[in-house]
Amino acid sequence: MNGKLTHSWALPPTWLRFLVIVILILGIFFRFVNIDRKLYWFDETFTSLRVSGYTVLEVKKQICNGQEISVEDVQKYQRLAREKTLIDTIKSLAVEDSQHPPLYYVIARFWMQWFGSSVAVTRIVSALLSLLAFPCMYWLCLELFESSLVGWVAMALLAVTPFHVLYAQEAREYSLWTVTILLSSATLLRAMRLKTKLSWGMYAISVVLALYTFLLSGLVMIAHGVYVFAIERFRFTKKVIAYLVASSVGLFAFTPWLVAVVTHLDKIKETTSWIDTKMPVLTLMETWAVNLTYFFIDFDYDLTRPNDGSILKLIVKLLIPIILIFVGYAIYFLYRKTQKWAWLFVLTLINVTALPLAIPDLLFGGVRSISPRYLIPAYLGIQLAVSYLLGTQIIPKSINTWRQKLWQLVMGMLLTVGVLSCVMSSQAETWWLKYLNLNTPEMVRMINQSEDPLLVSSCQESSSIGDAMVFSHLLAPKARLQLVNESYIPEISHSSHNVFLYDPYHNRLPQTLRHKLENNQKLKTGNVYFEKLNLWKLANS
């Protein structure tokens, strides 16, 4: 890397500045519009649980007793309470969910103390934090490409990329993680350029923030380390030593939480057991391609559903190879047109953070690499390559040629489909990333329309607590819940209720709770959209 960085501070043409400003305004608007409209789904309810300082074990003891309870009885664990403190929030994460470090949850707790515990208030934390990604992305482009123009383009793409907008409206830590990835990357490049103690200290602080936001920040740190060593030709130069010192300081500051992670490793394995689900290699690779396409254009159409013959699904299918070729060309263009210290950073960020997830899935089976939120660092690397391609090609260097017109058209199309995707998702009740609860609103509407409804469900596994918390945000106040342990099933009060039975285990329940109800309590279960909703209506046998 050059010791002196010569930024291109020239402002983009007026038309481009106007376009980017309009896109930024739209991007900010999409991050806040209808923020409470979408379903508050399984993962988000656990955010409220942790922030409120409760543990699953506490909730289970209180509501999984076979007694009828109200919606309000469950909602209690979704709101802050005077008896629970910040220490309880941190303890809840450390003991039961240490895979999620506490920084985001601490910020969310302070926010909720000031403004309340509603869905909108809780989600606004993520939306506000996501706005910090804009200056961080611009700064990273200045450090990496020495170009203000590329920074403007990158901010425009970041503003209306549907993936970023979706996670900006999620009550989870992923928008903050995006910010810390960009921040740590920019501070690393600045430290390598300035070579001062202060600049390396700033990088160490950014590492601490990233690690306390999400554990996979460790892969980003490794990517940074590989980059620094490669740039220095694998010699222990002053820059390498400075990086090792700064990253070691960051790791040392993270030690208290690392102890919690190691201590409760079995709990982490239990809560992330879903990543070991087997998937055919071809299906795995197809999912990677679909996820990358959905990063740019997202109409929420599941390509695996054979009965979905919509025109939008057809458009997405046709765009998959085009997006793959476009991304591949952007990376190739970056490699050919930039200096080694620029293209190597982007390629390292993509590969070092994605391959450790993808290779185990290919060799041993698993689905860790099909979870798009885990691939945020790699997606940001791809977005940097695309931003460089467009930022260097859309402005004529001498005369307007067909090539500039072509790339202007490509950028216009990317921004247009991004805006259309955001418009669609802003009006939706649920979306693909809420995959555990895609059909929950329809199911709850059926229950709410009945007179005096009672929803019975198993409380055998901890995940059923999440289902109960989701229901508490949707069920009418008149509804009652009865969460039962299958080792002891109390009498179901069928005479005074319209009773529904929910299967949280997806086809495993018929052999347990449903079977016992039919045999021991002389009840029969009528099928109510079983395949989609896992719901039965109970009646006397």
C-alpha positions in Angstrom: 0.0 0.0 0.0 1.3 3.4 -0.8 2.4 5.6 2.0 0.5 8.5 0.6 -3.1 8.3 -0.5 -4.2 10.7 -3.2 -8.0 10.8 -3.0 -10.1 11.8 -6.0 -12.2 14.4 -4.2 -13.9 15.6 -7.5 -17.7 15.6 -7.0 -19.7 13.5 -9.4 -21.7 15.3 -12.1 -24.9 17.1 -10.9 -27.2 14.5 -12.3 -25.5 11.7 -10.4 -25.4 13.7 -7.2 -29.1 14.4 -7.5 -29.8 10.7 -8.2 -27.8 9.4 -5.3 -29.4 11.9 -2.9 -32.9 10.8 -4.0 -31.9 7.2 -3.7 -30.5 7.8 -0.2 -33.7 9.5 0.9 -35.7 6.5 -0.5 -33.4 4.1 1.3 -33.9 5.9 4.6 -37.6 6.0 4.0 -37.8 2.2 3.4 -35.9 1.5 6.6 -38.6 3.2 8.7 -41.9 2.9 6.7 -44.3 0.3 8.1 -41.6 -0.8 10.5 -44.2 -2.5 12.7 -46.2 -4.0 9.9 -44.3 -7.2 9.4 -44.8 -10.2 11.7 -42.6 -10.0 14.8 -41.2 -13.5 14.3 -39.5 -16.2 16.2 -35.9 -14.8 16.3 -37.1 -11.2 17.1 -39.2 -12.4 20.1 -36.0 -13.8 21.6 -34.4 -10.4 21.2 -37.2 -8.9 23.3 -36.8 -11.8 25.8 -33.1 -11.3 26.2 -33.3 -7.5 26.3 -35.9 -7.8 29.0 -33.5 -9.9 31.1 -35.6 -13.1 31.2 -34.3 -16.6 30.4 -36.2 -19.4 28.6 -36.0 -21.5 31.8 -37.8 -18.8 33.8 -40.5 -18.5 31.2 -40.9 -22.2 30.9 -41.5 -22.5 34.6 -44.1 -19.8 34.6 -46.2 -20.6 31.5 -45.5 -24.3 30.7 -47.6 -25.6 33.6 -50.7 -26.9 31.7 -52.9 -24.1 32.9 -54.8 -21.8 30.6 -53.1 -18.5 30.3 -53.9 -15.2 28.6 -52.0 -13.4 25.8 -50.9 -10.8 28.4 -49.3 -13.6 30.6 -46.9 -14.3 27.7 -46.4 -10.6 26.7 -45.0 -10.0 30.1 -41.7 -11.6 28.9 -41.5 -9.3 25.9 -41.4 -6.1 27.9 -38.9 -4.5 30.3 -39.8 -4.9 34.0 -38.5 -3.1 37.0 -37.2 -6.2 38.7 -34.9 -7.0 35.7 -31.7 -5.0 35.2 -29.0 -4.7 32.6 -27.1 -7.4 34.4 -30.0 -9.7 33.9 -29.9 -9.0 30.1 -26.2 -9.9 29.9 -26.7 -13.0 32.1 -29.6 -14.2 30.0 -27.4 -14.1 26.9 -24.3 -15.5 28.6 -26.0 -18.5 30.1 -28.4 -19.5 27.3 -27.4 -17.7 24.1 -23.8 -16.7 24.2 -23.5 -17.1 20.4 -25.1 -13.6 20.5 -22.7 -11.1 22.2 -24.3 -8.4 24.2 -23.5 -5.1 22.5 -26.7 -4.8 20.4 -28.9 -6.0 23.2 -27.4 -3.5 25.6 -28.0 -0.7 23.1 -31.6 -2.0 22.6 -32.2 -2.1 26.3 -31.2 1.6 26.9 -33.4 2.5 23.9 -36.4 0.6 25.2 -36.0 2.1 28.7 -36.4 5.5 27.1 -39.1 4.9 24.5 -41.0 1.7 25.5 -41.1 -2.0 24.4 -43.4 -1.9 21.4 -42.5 -3.7 18.1 -41.9 -0.4 16.3 -39.6 1.0 19.1 -37.6 -2.2 19.3 -37.0 -2.4 15.5 -36.1 1.3 15.2 -32.9 0.5 17.0 -31.7 -1.6 14.0 -33.0 1.0 11.5 -31.1 3.8 13.2 -27.9 1.8 13.5 -28.2 0.8 9.8 -27.8 4.5 8.8 -24.2 4.4 10.2 -23.4 2.1 7.3 -23.6 4.9 4.8 -20.6 7.0 6.1 -18.7 3.8 6.8 -19.2 2.5 3.3 -18.1 5.9 1.8 -15.0 6.0 4.0 -14.1 2.5 3.1 -14.3 3.3 -0.6 -12.1 6.3 -0.1 -9.5 4.3 1.6 -9.7 1.3 -0.8 -10.2 3.0 -4.2 -9.1 6.6 -3.6 -12.4 7.6 -5.3 -15.2 9.8 -4.0 -17.3 8.8 -7.0 -17.1 5.0 -6.1 -18.2 6.0 -2.6 -21.3 7.8 -3.9 -22.2 4.8 -6.0 -21.6 2.4 -3.2 -23.9 4.4 -0.9 -26.7 4.5 -3.5 -26.5 0.7 -3.9 -26.4 0.2 -0.1 -29.4 2.4 0.3 -31.9 0.3 -1.7 -30.3 -3.1 -1.7 -33.3 -5.1 -0.5 -31.1 -7.4 1.7 -29.8 -4.4 3.8 -33.3 -2.8 4.0 -34.8 -6.1 5.3 -32.3 -6.5 8.1 -32.5 -2.8 9.0 -36.1 -3.6 10.0 -35.2 -6.7 12.0 -34.9 -6.5 15.8 -31.6 -8.4 15.6 -27.9 -7.4 15.5 -27.2 -7.8 11.8 -27.5 -4.1 10.8 -25.0 -3.2 13.5 -22.7 -6.1 12.4 -22.8 -4.6 8.9 -21.6 -1.2 10.3 -18.8 -2.8 12.4 -17.5 -4.8 9.4 -17.3 -1.6 7.3 -15.9 0.4 10.2 -13.2 -2.2 11.0 -12.2 -2.5 7.4 -11.9 1.2 6.9 -9.9 1.7 10.1 -7.5 -1.1 9.1 -6.8 0.5 5.8 -6.3 3.9 7.4 -4.0 2.4 10.0 -1.9 0.7 7.3 -1.7 4.1 5.5 -0.9 6.4 8.4 1.1 3.9 10.5 0.4 5.7 13.7 -0.4 4.4 17.2 -3.7 6.3 17.2 -4.8 4.8 13.9 -4.0 1.3 15.1 -5.8 2.0 18.4 -8.9 3.0 16.4 -8.7 -0.4 14.6 -8.4 -2.2 17.9 -11.5 -0.5 19.2 -13.4 -1.4 16.0 -12.4 -5.0 16.5 -13.8 -5.0 20.0 -17.1 -3.5 18.7 -17.3 -6.1 16.0 -16.6 -9.0 18.3 -19.1 -7.9 20.8 -21.7 -7.6 18.0 -21.4 -11.0 16.4 -19.1 -14.0 16.8 -18.5 -14.4 13.1 -16.6 -11.1 13.2 -13.7 -13.5 14.0 -13.7 -14.5 10.4 -13.5 -10.8 9.4 -10.5 -10.4 11.7 -8.9 -13.5 10.1 -9.5 -12.0 6.6 -7.9 -8.8 7.7 -4.9 -10.7 9.0 -4.5 -12.7 5.8 -4.7 -9.5 3.9 -2.0 -7.7 6.0 0.3 -10.7 5.8 -0.2 -11.0 2.0 0.4 -7.3 1.4 3.6 -7.5 3.4 4.7 -10.7 1.5 4.4 -12.8 4.6 7.2 -11.0 6.5 7.0 -9.8 10.0 7.2 -6.1 9.1 6.1 -3.2 11.3 2.6 -3.3 9.8 2.2 -7.0 10.5 3.4 -6.5 14.1 1.1 -3.5 14.5 -1.9 -5.5 13.2 -1.0 -8.4 15.6 -0.8 -6.1 18.5 -4.1 -4.3 17.7 -6.0 -7.5 17.0 -4.6 -9.1 20.2 -5.8 -6.1 22.2 -9.2 -6.5 20.6 -9.3 -10.3 21.5 -8.1 -9.6 25.0 -11.0 -7.1 25.5 -13.3 -9.8 24.2 -12.0 -12.5 26.6 -14.8 -12.2 29.2 -17.4 -13.1 26.6 -15.1 -15.7 25.1 -15.1 -17.4 28.4 -18.9 -17.4 28.4 -18.9 -18.9 24.9 -16.5 -21.7 25.9 -18.3 -22.4 29.1 -21.7 -22.8 27.4 -20.5 -24.4 24.2 -23.0 -27.3 24.6 -25.8 -24.8 24.7 -24.6 -23.1 21.5 -24.5 -26.5 19.8 -28.0 -27.2 20.9 -29.4 -23.9 19.7 -27.6 -24.1 16.3 -28.2 -27.8 15.7 -30.2 -26.8 12.6 -27.0 -26.1 10.7 -26.3 -29.8 10.5 -29.4 -30.4 8.4 -28.4 -32.5 5.3 -28.9 -31.0 1.9 -28.0 -32.3 -1.6 -25.0 -30.6 -3.0 -26.8 -29.4 -6.1 -29.6 -27.9 -4.0 -27.0 -26.3 -1.8 -25.3 -24.6 -4.7 -28.7 -23.6 -6.2 -29.6 -21.9 -2.9 -26.3 -20.0 -3.0 -27.2 -18.7 -6.4 -30.7 -17.8 -5.4 -29.5 -16.0 -2.2 -27.0 -13.9 -4.2 -29.7 -13.0 -6.7 -32.1 -12.0 -3.8 -29.3 -9.8 -2.5 -29.9 -7.5 -5.5 -33.6 -8.3 -6.4 -36.0 -9.7 -3.9 -39.7 -10.3 -4.8 -40.1 -12.9 -2.0 -40.9 -15.8 -4.4 -39.6 -19.2 -3.3 -38.2 -20.9 -6.4 -38.7 -24.3 -4.8 -42.5 -24.0 -4.8 -43.7 -25.8 -8.0 -47.2 -24.2 -7.9 -46.0 -20.7 -7.9 -46.1 -19.7 -11.5 -46.0 -16.0 -11.1 -44.3 -13.7 -13.6 -42.1 -12.4 -10.8 -40.8 -15.9 -10.1 -40.0 -16.3 -13.8 -38.2 -13.0 -13.8 -36.1 -14.0 -10.8 -35.3 -17.4 -12.4 -34.1 -15.7 -15.6 -32.0 -13.2 -13.7 -30.0 -15.8 -11.7 -27.4 -16.6 -14.4 -27.3 -12.9 -15.3 -26.6 -11.8 -11.8 -23.9 -14.5 -11.4 -22.2 -13.4 -14.6 -22.4 -9.8 -13.6 -20.9 -10.4 -10.1 -18.2 -12.6 -11.6 -17.3 -9.8 -14.2 -17.3 -7.1 -11.4 -14.7 -9.1 -9.5 -12.7 -9.8 -12.6 -12.8 -6.1 -13.5 -11.7 -5.2 -10.0 -8.7 -7.6 -10.3 -7.6 -6.3 -13.7 -8.1 -2.5 -13.1 -7.0 -1.9 -9.5 -3.7 -2.2 -7.6 -3.0 -5.3 -5.6 -3.8 -3.8 -2.3 -7.3 -2.9 -3.4 -8.4 -6.1 -5.2 -6.7 -8.4 -2.7 -8.7 -6.8 0.2 -12.0 -7.4 -1.5 -11.2 -11.0 -2.5 -9.9 -11.8 0.9 -13.0 -10.4 2.6 -15.2 -12.5 0.3 -13.3 -15.8 0.4 -12.0 -15.9 3.9 -15.5 -15.2 5.4 -17.5 -17.4 3.0 -15.4 -20.5 2.4 -15.2 -21.6 6.1 -19.0 -21.8 6.0 -19.3 -23.3 2.5 -16.6 -26.0 2.5 -17.9 -27.9 5.6 -21.3 -27.9 4.0 -19.9 -29.4 0.8 -17.7 -32.0 2.5 -19.7 -33.1 5.5 -23.2 -31.8 4.9 -25.0 -28.9 6.6 -26.7 -25.6 5.8 -24.7 -23.0 7.6 -23.7 -21.4 4.2 -27.3 -20.9 3.0 -28.1 -18.5 5.8 -27.6 -15.1 4.1 -27.1 -13.2 7.4 -23.9 -15.3 8.0 -22.5 -14.1 4.7 -22.9 -10.4 5.2 -19.1 -9.8 5.0 -18.9 -11.6 1.7 -21.9 -9.8 0.3 -20.3 -6.5 1.3 -17.2 -7.5 -0.6 -19.3 -8.3 -3.7 -21.0 -4.9 -3.3 -17.6 -3.2 -3.2 -16.6 -4.9 -6.5 -19.9 -3.9 -8.1 -19.6 -0.3 -6.9 -16.1 0.0 -8.3 -17.2 -1.4 -11.7 -20.1 1.0 -12.0 -18.4 4.0 -10.4 -15.5 3.8 -12.9 -17.7 3.1 -16.0 -20.7 5.4 -15.8 -18.9 8.7 -16.1 -17.5 9.6 -19.5 -13.7 10.2 -19.4 -13.7 11.9 -22.8 -16.8 11.4 -24.9 -20.1 9.7 -24.3 -19.7 6.2 -25.7 -22.0 3.2 -25.9 -20.0 1.6 -23.1 -20.8 4.4 -20.6 -24.5 4.3 -21.7 -24.6 0.6 -21.1 -23.2 0.8 -17.6 -25.5 3.7 -16.8 -28.3 1.5 -17.9 -27.1 -1.3 -15.7 -26.8 0.9 -12.7 -30.3 2.3 -13.3 -31.7 -1.2 -13.6 -30.0 -2.3 -10.3 -31.4 0.8 -8.5 -34.8 0.3 -10.0 -35.2 -3.3 -9.1 -33.9 -2.5 -5.6 -36.5 0.2 -5.2 -39.3 -2.1 -6.5 -38.2 -4.9 -4.1 -38.3 -2.5 -1.2 -41.7 -1.2 -2.2 -43.1 -4.8 -2.2 -41.5 -5.8 1.1 -42.6 -2.6 2.8 -46.3 -3.6 2.2 -45.9 -7.2 3.1 -47.0 -8.9 6.3 -44.1 -11.4 6.3 -41.0 -12.2 4.1 -38.6 -15.0 3.3 -36.2 -14.2 6.2 -39.0 -14.9 8.7 -39.0 -18.5 7.4 -40.2 -20.1 10.6 -43.4 -18.1 10.6 -44.4 -17.5 7.0 -47.8 -19.0 7.5 -48.4 -17.9 11.1 -50.5 -14.8 10.3 -53.0 -16.9 8.3 -53.2 -19.4 11.1 -53.8 -16.8 13.8 -56.5 -15.1 11.7 -58.3 -18.5 11.6 -58.1 -18.7 15.4 -59.1 -15.1 16.1 -62.2 -15.4 13.9 -63.6 -18.2 16.2 -65.5 -17.6 19.3 -63.7 -18.0 22.6 -60.6 -19.7 21.1 -58.1 -21.8 23.1 -54.8 -22.7 21.5 -53.2 -25.8 22.8 -49.5 -26.6 22.1 -46.7 -28.7 23.4 -44.0 -27.2 25.7 -41.7 -30.2 25.4 -38.9 -28.2 23.7 -37.6 -24.7 24.4 -38.4 -23.6 20.9 -42.1 -23.8 21.7 -41.5 -20.8 24.0 -40.7 -18.8 20.8 -43.9 -19.9 19.2 -45.9 -18.8 22.2 -44.2 -15.4 22.2 -44.9 -15.0 18.5 -48.6 -15.8 19.1 -48.8 -13.3 21.9 -48.1 -10.5 19.4 -50.9 -11.7 17.0 -53.7 -13.4 19.0 -56.7 -11.3 20.0 -57.1 -10.5 23.8 -60.0 -13.0 24.0 -57.8 -15.9 23.0 -56.3 -18.3 25.6 -53.3 -20.5 25.5 -52.5 -23.8 27.1 -48.9 -25.0 26.9 -48.6 -28.6 28.1 -45.8 -31.0 28.8 -46.4 -34.3 27.0 -45.4 -36.3 30.1 -48.5 -34.9 31.8 -51.5 -33.6 29.8 -54.2 -31.9 31.9 -57.9 -32.0 31.0 -58.6 -29.9 27.9 -61.6 -27.6 28.5 -63.3 -28.4 25.2 -66.9 -27.6 26.4 -66.2 -23.9 27.0 -63.8 -23.2 24.1 -63.2 -23.6 20.4 -60.0 -25.6 20.8 -57.1 -25.6 18.3 -54.0 -27.8 18.5 -50.8 -26.4 17.1 -47.8 -28.6 16.1 -44.6 -26.8 16.7 -42.5 -29.8 15.6 -43.8 -30.1 12.1 -45.2 -33.6 11.6 -43.6 -35.1 14.8 -46.5 -34.1 17.0 -49.1 -36.6 15.7 -47.2 -39.4 17.5 -47.1 -37.5 20.8 -49.5 -34.9 22.0 -52.1 -35.4 19.3 -52.1 -39.2 19.9 -52.5 -38.8 23.6 -55.4 -36.4 23.3 -57.2 -38.7 21.0 -56.7 -41.7 23.2 -56.9 -40.4 26.7 -59.3 -37.5 26.4 -61.7 -38.9 23.8 -60.9 -36.0 21.4 -60.6 -36.1 17.7 -58.5 -33.8 15.5 -59.9 -32.4 12.3 -57.3 -31.3 9.8 -57.0 -27.6 9.2 -54.5 -27.0 6.4 -52.1 -29.4 8.1 -49.3 -29.3 5.6 -49.0 -25.5 5.6 -50.2 -24.5 9.1 -49.7 -27.6 11.3 -53.0 -26.8 13.0 -56.0 -29.0 14.0 -59.4 -28.2 15.3 -60.3 -30.4 18.3 -63.8 -31.9 18.8 -65.4 -34.5 21.0 -64.8 -38.0 19.7 
